[in-house]
Amino acid sequence: MPTLTVFTLTYNRAYCLHKCYESLLRQTCNDFEWLIVDDGSTDDTRNLVETWIGENRIPIKYLYKENGGMHTGYNVAYDNIFTELAVCIDSDDYMTDDAVEKIVSHWQKDKDEQYAGMIFLDITENGNVIGSSLPDVKSATVYDLYNRMGVKGDKKQVYRPELIRPFHSPEYPGEKLFPTCYKYFLVDLTHKMLVYNEPVCVVEYMPDGYTRNIIKSYKKNLNNYIFYRKFIMTYPNATSRHRYRFAIHYVAESMLAKKNFLKNTPRKLLTYAAIPPGILLYIYLCIKG
C-alpha cells in the first residue's frame, strides 16, 4: 500500500480535471494513489476517469455519489482512505512536480505520534504564495495558525486519515456548503501539525468554484452555518473575539432560518451580547437579497 492518498472531490469539472491528472503523472515520487470522489457529475467525468484508469499509468480509484457538496465528499473520501497520509487536491488545482516527494520525505523524517500530519503552502501558477507564508515554527494547530499567528489564505493540509475519519461533517438535505476546517479543529484538540514553508499545490480559483460563490451560497446553507457557529461558540481553543463574532452570525442566521436563537444557543450570555450587532447583520443580509 502506498504512503499517500491524493484525493480529489469533483463536480462537473471534466474540462479541467486533466491538470490534476497530468501533474500526478509528472511526480518525482510514485508512492501514492489517486482517489476521485465524483459528487454527482452530469458531464463526461466518469468516462474521462475510466479512460485514465485504462491507461494504468498511476493507481486510480473512482467513487460516485449523489450530489451533496464538498463536505459530504470529504466524509466519503476519508471513509475510504486507509493509507498512512491523505491530501485533498481540488479538481481545479494541481500538484507541483515534487509534491509527493516532499510530503513523503518530510513525514518519514519527522513523523511522530503527537503530529496529525503536515501543512504546506498553496501557490498560484506564477509562483506567488496564496495569502501569507507560514510562521517559522516546527509545529502548530491549524486553529492557532489562522487565529493566533496571523496566517492568511488557503494552505495544503496533509493528514493521517485515521484521525480525521471519526469526525463527519453534518449533512442537512439540500445544503451543500460547510467549512472543511471543522474536522481540522477537532483534530487540533489532540494533535499538532508539522509546518513546512514549501509549496506543494498550484491553485486556480475557477468562476464556478466555492470560493467565488460563497456569498451567494450563504443563505442556502443556514442549518450548516448555524451548526458551525455553535461549534465555534463552544470550541475550547477559540479566542474570545472569534466566539463573539460567530455569536453575531449565529443570531443573524437563526433569524433568517426563523429559529429561536436564545432557546437553541449553547452560550446564552454570549448570545445576549451578540443580539444588537446580530440584528444589524440580519437586516444587511435581508437587504442583500
Beta strands, then each sheet from edge to edge (+ up, - down):
strand 1: 4-10
strand 2: 32-38
strand 3: 60-64
strand 4: 85-88
strand 5: 94-95
strand 6: 115-123
strand 7: 139-140
strand 8: 155-159
strand 9: 192-202
sheet 1: 3+ 2+ 1+ 4+ 8- 6+ 9+ 5-
sheet 2: 3+ 2+ 1+ 4+ 8- 6+ 9+ 7-
end
